C-alpha cells in the first residue's frame, strides 16, 4: 500500500500557463545549458584569448558541478521544502547565467559555469517532484507541454546555440536565460492556486560523509568515463578516476545500507518493480543519448552540413517524444503500461536499425523522419515509467526517488554513451587504417575528412560511415535488451503508483 502523507489536498484543475512556466523553465534552461555552449567554444576562445582546451572546461565544469551537487537535492527538498529550494535554485541559476555573459576571461567564465552547474542540479528533479508526484499525478496526468520540454531540452542546445552565436555573439548563449528565468520566478507564486506547496521535514538529518562519498564518486566516475574515449580507458587521464569513482560509489552503497537516514535512500532498489523501472530508464537513456552523440558526427563530419543543420535534424525527435508521452500515459492510466513500453521499445529498436540504411547522400529530411519515429517509441517508455515509479509516493520518499533516478540516469547514460563513443572511435580507426595502410597515422578520422586528399576523401568517409553503422548496431542491441527486461514488468501495471515502494 502506498500513501501521500503531509501534502495538502490537490485541486483537480489543470495547471495554467503561469504555473507551467514556473515549473518548466528551470528544467528546460538547465538541460539546454548542458550542451548549448559547445557551438560557442571557438568564438569564446577567440574573444577571451584562451585555448580551445581551456574553454572546453566551461562545458565540462558545468556538467561535473551539476553531478556533484545532484545528490544533495534529496536532503535539501526534505529539509527546506521542494518549492523554496526550486525557487532559490532558479534565481541563482538566472544570476549565474548573467555572470557568465559578462565574464571577461576564461577562468572567470569557467568559475561562473561551475557555479551555474551547482545551482542547476536541483532544477530537474524538483520540477519532476512537483509535476509527477502527489498533486501533479492527481491532476490526471502530466501536460503534453511538460513532456515536450523534458524531451526537447537535450536536442535544443545545438540549435539554439548556433542561432544565438551567429546572430548576436556568444554572450547571448547565457543572456537568453535571464528574461526566461525572471519570468518563471514571477510565476512561482501561482503554484499555490493549484495546491502545489511544500512540506518540510525538520527531522531530516544531514549525512555529510554519505554525501561526500556519493558526490565525489559520481564526479570521478563521470570524468573518467568522459576521458576514456579521448585518451584510452587505461590511460592516466581516465582509469584512476573511473576506478576511484566506482570504489567510492560502492562505498556509498555499503554506507547507505547501514544508516537509517542516508544522503539518498536506496530502499527503492529493494523492490523488483521500481528497480526494474530505473534500469529500463537507464537503458532507454543510453539508446537516446547515443544517437544524440552520433547524429551530429554523421551530419556535420561525414555529410558536411553545419552544426545548425544537425540541431534541426534532431528537433523532430524531441517534439514527437514529447507528444507521444500523452499516449504512453493514457495506456498506463488504463492499466496497459507494459504493453505501451514494449511497443515503444520495439519502435526504438526498429527505427534505430533504419539508421543503418543512411548513406552519405541521404537527405536530411529522411534522417529527421527516422529520428521522429524513434521519438514515438522513446516517448512511450521514459515518462510513463517515471510516472509509474513516482506516483503515489509521499513527498519525503518522492525526493529520494527522483534524486536516485537522476543519479542513475546520469551515471548510466554517461558510461553507456562513453563506451559507445569508444567503440565508434576504435572501429573508425580500424576502417580508416585499412584505407590508408597499417602504418598510417589516422588521428581523428572523421575530423580530418575536409583536409584529406580528394582521391581518398570518399573512401575515408565510407570507412567512417562503417564505424557509424557498427555503433548504431550496438544501440539496437541495447534497445532489444531493454525489451527483454520490459517483459518482467507487471502485465497490467498502471501509471500512478503500481511500481511505487510500500510505505514502511
C-alpha positions in Angstrom: 0.0 0.0 0.0 1.3 3.5 -0.9 0.4 6.8 0.6 0.9 10.5 0.2 1.4 11.9 3.6 1.5 15.6 4.7 0.6 17.0 1.3 -2.5 19.3 1.0 -5.4 18.0 -0.9 -4.7 18.9 -4.6 -7.1 20.7 -6.8 -8.3 18.9 -10.0 -7.7 22.0 -12.1 -5.1 21.5 -14.8 -2.0 23.7 -14.5 -2.3 27.1 -16.1 0.2 28.8 -18.3 2.0 30.7 -15.4 2.3 27.5 -13.3 3.7 25.6 -16.3 6.2 28.4 -17.0 7.3 28.3 -13.3 7.8 24.5 -13.4 9.2 24.0 -16.9 11.6 27.0 -17.3 14.1 25.6 -14.8 14.4 22.1 -16.3 14.5 23.5 -19.8 17.2 26.0 -19.2 19.4 23.6 -17.2 19.2 20.9 -19.9 19.8 23.3 -22.8 22.8 24.7 -21.0 24.3 21.3 -20.8 25.3 21.5 -24.5 24.4 25.0 -25.7 27.9 26.2 -25.1 29.5 23.6 -27.4 28.9 25.5 -30.6 30.2 28.7 -29.0 33.6 27.4 -27.8 35.6 28.7 -30.8 34.1 32.2 -30.5 34.7 32.3 -26.8 38.3 31.2 -27.2 38.9 33.9 -29.8 37.3 36.8 -27.9 38.6 35.9 -24.5 42.1 35.0 -25.8 42.0 31.4 -24.4 42.8 28.0 -25.8 40.1 25.6 -27.0 41.0 23.1 -24.3 40.7 25.7 -21.5 37.3 27.0 -22.8 36.1 23.4 -23.0 36.2 23.4 -19.2 33.2 25.8 -19.4 31.3 22.8 -20.8 32.9 20.0 -18.6 32.9 22.2 -15.4 29.1 22.7 -15.7 28.4 19.0 -16.1 30.7 17.9 -13.3 29.4 20.6 -10.9 25.8 19.6 -11.7 26.7 15.9 -10.9 28.5 16.9 -7.7 25.5 18.8 -6.4 22.8 16.5 -7.5 22.9 14.1 -4.5 22.2 16.9 -2.1 18.9 17.6 -3.8 17.0 15.0 -1.7 18.1 16.3 1.7 17.5 20.0 0.6 14.0 19.2 -0.6 13.1 17.3 2.6 14.6 19.9 5.0 13.6 23.1 3.4 10.7 22.2 1.1 10.5 21.5 -2.7 9.1 24.8 -3.8 11.5 27.0 -1.8 14.6 25.1 -2.9 13.4 25.1 -6.5 12.8 28.9 -6.3 16.2 29.7 -4.9 17.9 27.4 -7.4 16.1 29.1 -10.3 17.0 32.6 -9.0 20.7 31.6 -8.5 20.8 30.0 -12.0 19.5 33.1 -13.6 22.1 35.2 -11.7 24.9 32.8 -12.7 23.8 33.0 -16.3 24.1 36.8 -16.3 27.6 36.5 -14.7 28.7 34.1 -17.4 27.6 36.5 -20.1 29.8 39.3 -18.7 32.8 37.2 -17.9 36.0 38.9 -19.1 38.3 36.0 -19.0 38.3 32.2 -19.5 39.0 31.5 -15.8 36.1 33.7 -14.8 33.8 32.1 -17.2 34.7 28.6 -16.0 34.2 29.7 -12.4 30.7 31.1 -13.2 29.8 28.0 -15.2 30.7 25.7 -12.2 28.5 27.9 -10.0 25.8 27.6 -12.6 26.1 23.8 -12.6 25.9 23.6 -8.8 22.6 25.6 -8.6 21.2 23.9 -11.7 21.4 20.5 -10.1 18.1 20.6 -8.2 16.0 22.1 -11.0 15.2 18.9 -13.0 14.5 16.5 -10.1 12.5 19.1 -8.1 10.4 20.1 -11.1 9.7 16.4 -11.6 8.7 16.1 -8.0 6.1 18.8 -8.4 4.9 17.7 -11.8 4.8 13.9 -11.4 4.1 13.3 -7.7 1.2 13.9 -5.4 -0.8 16.8 -6.7 0.7 16.5 -10.2 -0.4 12.9 -10.5 -3.8 13.6 -9.1 -4.4 16.2 -11.8 -5.0 13.5 -14.3 -1.6 13.3 -15.9 1.4 15.4 -16.9 0.6 18.1 -19.5 1.8 17.4 -23.0 3.8 20.7 -22.8 5.8 19.1 -19.9 6.7 16.1 -22.0 7.7 18.4 -24.8 10.0 20.4 -22.6 11.6 17.5 -20.8 12.4 15.7 -24.0 13.1 18.6 -26.3 15.7 20.2 -24.0 18.7 17.9 -24.9 18.1 18.4 -28.6 17.6 22.2 -28.4 21.1 23.1 -27.3 23.0 22.9 -30.6 20.1 24.6 -32.5 19.7 27.5 -30.0 23.4 27.9 -29.6 24.0 28.1 -33.3 21.3 30.7 -33.8 22.3 32.9 -30.9 26.0 32.8 -31.7 25.5 33.6 -35.4 23.0 36.4 -34.7 24.3 38.2 -31.6 27.5 36.5 -30.4 28.4 34.1 -27.6 27.2 36.1 -24.6 23.7 35.6 -25.7 24.0 31.9 -25.1 23.8 32.9 -21.4 21.8 36.1 -21.6 18.8 34.4 -23.1 18.4 32.6 -19.7 17.9 35.9 -17.8 14.4 37.1 -19.1 13.1 33.5 -19.1 14.3 32.9 -15.6 12.9 36.2 -14.3 9.5 35.4 -15.9 9.5 32.0 -14.3 10.3 33.4 -10.9 7.4 35.8 -11.1 5.1 32.9 -11.9 6.2 30.7 -9.0 3.5 32.2 -6.6 0.8 30.9 -9.0 1.6 27.4 -7.9 -0.4 27.8 -4.7 -3.6 28.1 -6.7 -3.2 24.5 -7.8 -2.4 23.1 -4.4 1.3 22.8 -5.1 3.0 23.6 -1.8 5.9 22.1 0.2 6.1 20.0 3.3 9.2 20.5 5.4 10.7 17.6 7.4 12.6 19.4 10.1 13.8 16.0 11.4 15.6 15.2 8.1 19.2 14.5 9.0 22.2 15.7 7.1 24.6 12.9 6.0 27.9 14.7 5.2 30.0 11.6 4.8 27.5 9.8 2.6 27.0 12.9 0.5 30.8 13.2 0.2 31.1 9.6 -1.0 28.2 9.8 -3.4 29.1 13.3 -4.9 32.9 12.6 -5.2 32.2 9.1 -6.6 29.8 10.4 -9.2 32.1 13.2 -10.4 35.2 10.9 -10.5 33.3 8.2 -12.5 31.8 10.7 -14.9 35.1 12.5 -15.5 37.0 9.2 -16.0 34.4 7.8 -18.4 34.3 11.1 -20.4 38.1 11.0 -20.8 38.2 7.3 -21.8 37.1 7.7 -25.4 39.6 10.5 -26.0 42.7 9.2 -24.2 42.0 5.5 -23.7 40.3 3.8 -20.8 43.6 2.6 -19.3 45.4 5.9 -19.7 46.4 8.1 -16.7 43.8 10.6 -17.7 41.0 8.0 -17.3 41.5 4.8 -15.3 42.4 6.4 -11.9 39.3 8.5 -12.0 36.7 5.9 -13.1 38.2 3.3 -10.8 38.1 5.7 -7.8 34.6 6.7 -8.7 33.4 3.0 -8.8 35.1 2.4 -5.4 33.5 5.5 -3.8 30.1 4.6 -5.2 30.4 1.0 -3.9 31.4 2.6 -0.6 28.3 4.6 -0.6 26.1 1.5 -1.2 27.6 -0.1 1.9 27.3 3.1 4.0 23.7 3.8 3.0 22.7 0.2 3.7 23.7 0.6 7.4 22.2 4.1 8.0 18.7 5.0 8.9 18.9 8.4 7.2 21.4 8.2 4.3 22.0 11.1 1.9 19.9 9.3 -0.7 17.7 6.5 0.4 18.3 3.3 -1.6 15.4 1.3 -0.3 13.7 1.9 -3.6 16.0 -0.6 -5.2 15.0 -3.4 -2.8 11.6 -3.7 -4.6 12.0 -5.5 -8.0 9.5 -3.4 -10.0 10.9 0.1 -9.1 14.4 -1.2 -9.6 13.4 -2.6 -13.0 11.8 0.7 -13.9 15.0 2.6 -13.1 17.1 0.1 -15.1 14.8 0.4 -18.1 15.0 4.2 -17.9 18.8 4.0 -17.9 18.9 1.7 -20.9 16.5 3.9 -22.8 18.6 6.9 -22.0 21.7 5.2 -23.4 19.7 4.5 -26.6 18.6 8.1 -26.7 21.9 9.9 -26.0 24.0 7.5 -28.1 22.1 8.7 -31.2 22.3 12.4 -30.0 26.1 11.8 -29.9 26.3 10.0 -33.3 23.9 12.1 -35.5 26.0 15.4 -35.3 29.1 13.4 -36.3 27.2 11.9 -39.3 25.5 15.2 -40.4 28.5 17.5 -39.8 31.7 15.5 -40.2 30.6 12.9 -42.8 27.8 14.6 -44.8 29.4 18.1 -44.5 26.4 20.0 -43.1 26.5 22.8 -40.5 26.0 22.5 -36.7 22.7 24.3 -37.1 21.6 21.7 -39.6 22.4 18.8 -37.2 20.4 20.5 -34.5 17.4 20.9 -36.8 17.6 17.2 -37.7 17.3 16.3 -34.1 14.4 18.7 -33.3 11.6 16.5 -34.7 12.7 13.6 -32.5 12.3 15.8 -29.4 9.0 17.2 -30.4 7.5 13.8 -31.2 8.9 12.4 -28.0 7.0 15.0 -26.0 3.8 14.5 -27.9 3.9 10.7 -27.7 4.2 10.8 -23.9 0.5 11.6 -23.7 -0.3 8.3 -25.5 2.1 6.4 -23.2 0.4 8.0 -20.1 -3.0 7.1 -21.4 -2.0 3.5 -21.8 -0.6 3.5 -18.3 -3.7 5.0 -16.8 -5.7 2.2 -18.4 -3.5 -0.5 -16.9 -1.5 -1.2 -20.1 1.8 0.3 -19.1 3.8 -2.8 -20.0 2.1 -3.1 -23.4 2.9 0.6 -24.2 6.5 0.2 -23.1 7.0 -3.0 -25.1 5.6 -1.2 -28.1 7.8 1.8 -27.6 11.0 -0.3 -27.3 10.1 -2.3 -30.4 9.7 1.1 -32.2 13.0 2.3 -30.8 14.8 -0.9 -32.0 13.3 -0.8 -35.5 13.8 2.9 -36.2 17.3 2.8 -34.8 18.0 -0.1 -37.1 16.7 2.0 -40.0 19.7 4.4 -39.4 21.9 1.6 -40.7 20.5 2.4 -44.2 21.6 6.1 -44.0 24.2 6.9 -46.7 26.5 9.9 -47.1 24.0 11.5 -49.6 20.8 10.7 -47.6 18.6 13.8 -47.4 18.4 15.5 -44.0 14.6 15.3 -44.1 14.7 11.5 -44.3 17.2 11.2 -41.4 14.9 13.6 -39.4 11.9 11.4 -40.3 13.6 8.2 -39.0 14.6 10.1 -35.8 11.0 11.2 -35.4 10.0 7.6 -35.5 12.4 6.9 -32.6 10.8 9.8 -30.8 7.4 8.0 -30.8 9.0 4.9 -29.2 11.0 6.8 -26.6 8.0 8.9 -25.6 6.1 5.7 -24.9 8.8 4.5 -22.5 10.6 7.0 -20.3 8.0 9.3 -18.9 5.3 6.6 -18.4 7.9 4.5 -16.5 8.9 7.5 -14.4 5.2 8.4 -13.7 4.5 4.8 -12.6 7.6 4.9 -10.4 6.9 8.2 -8.6 3.1 8.2 -8.5 1.7 7.6 -5.0 4.9 8.2 -3.1 4.9 10.6 -0.1 6.8 13.8 -0.7 9.7 12.6 1.5 10.1 9.4 -0.5 9.5 11.3 -3.7 12.6 13.4 -3.2 14.8 10.3 -2.7 13.2 8.5 -5.7 13.7 11.4 -8.0 17.3 12.1 -7.0 18.1 8.4 -7.3 16.5 8.3 -10.7 18.5 11.3 -11.9 21.8 9.9 -10.5 21.2 6.5 -12.1 20.2 8.0 -15.4 23.2 10.5 -15.5 25.8 7.9 -14.5 24.4 5.0 -16.6 23.8 7.2 -19.6 27.2 8.8 -19.4 29.0 5.4 -19.1 27.0 3.8 -21.8 27.5 6.7 -24.3 31.2 6.8 -23.5 31.6 3.1 -24.2 29.7 3.6 -27.5 31.9 6.6 -28.3 35.0 4.4 -27.7 33.6 1.7 -29.9 32.9 4.3 -32.6 36.5 5.7 -32.4 38.1 2.2 -32.5 36.0 0.9 -35.4 36.5 4.1 -37.4 40.3 4.0 -36.8 40.4 0.4 -37.9 38.4 1.1 -41.1 40.5 4.1 -41.9 43.7 2.2 -41.3 42.5 -0.3 -43.9 42.2 2.5 -46.4 45.5 4.4 -45.5 47.6 1.3 -44.6 48.5 -0.2 -41.3 51.4 2.3 -40.7 49.5 5.5 -41.4 48.6 7.9 -38.7 44.9 8.3 -38.9 44.4 10.7 -36.0 40.8 11.8 -35.8 39.5 10.3 -38.9 36.1 12.0 -39.0 37.6 15.4 -38.1 40.2 15.2 -40.9 38.0 14.4 -43.9 38.0 18.0 -45.1 41.8 18.0 -45.2 42.1 14.6 -46.8 43.2 14.4 -50.5 40.2 14.4 -52.8 41.2 10.9 -54.1 40.9 9.5 -50.6 38.1 11.6 -49.2 35.2 9.4 -50.4 36.9 6.2 -49.2 37.6 7.7 -45.8 34.0 8.9 -45.5 32.8 5.4 -46.3 35.2 3.9 -43.7 33.9 6.3 -41.0 30.3 5.5 -42.1 31.0 1.8 -41.5 32.1 2.7 -37.9 28.9 4.7 -37.5 26.8 1.7 -38.6 28.6 -0.7 -36.3 28.0 1.6 -33.3 24.3 2.0 -34.3 24.0 -1.7 -34.3 25.1 -1.8 -30.7 22.4 0.8 -29.9 19.9 -1.5 -31.5 21.1 -4.3 -29.2 20.7 -2.0 -26.2 17.1 -1.4 -27.1 16.5 -5.1 -27.5 18.0 -5.8 -24.1 15.5 -3.2 -22.7 12.7 -5.1 -24.5 13.7 -8.3 -22.7 13.7 -6.6 -19.3 10.4 -4.9 -20.0 8.8 -8.4 -20.2 9.4 -8.6 -16.5 7.1 -5.7 -15.7 3.6 -6.5 -14.3 1.3 -7.2 -17.3 -1.4 -4.7 -16.1 0.7 -2.2 -14.3 -0.8 1.3 -14.2 0.8 4.7 -14.1 0.4 6.4 -10.8 1.7 4.1 -8.1 1.8 0.4 -9.1 5.6 0.4 -9.1 5.8 2.5 -6.0 7.6 1.4 -2.9 5.3 0.4 0.0 5.3 2.8 3.0 7.1 1.3 6.0 
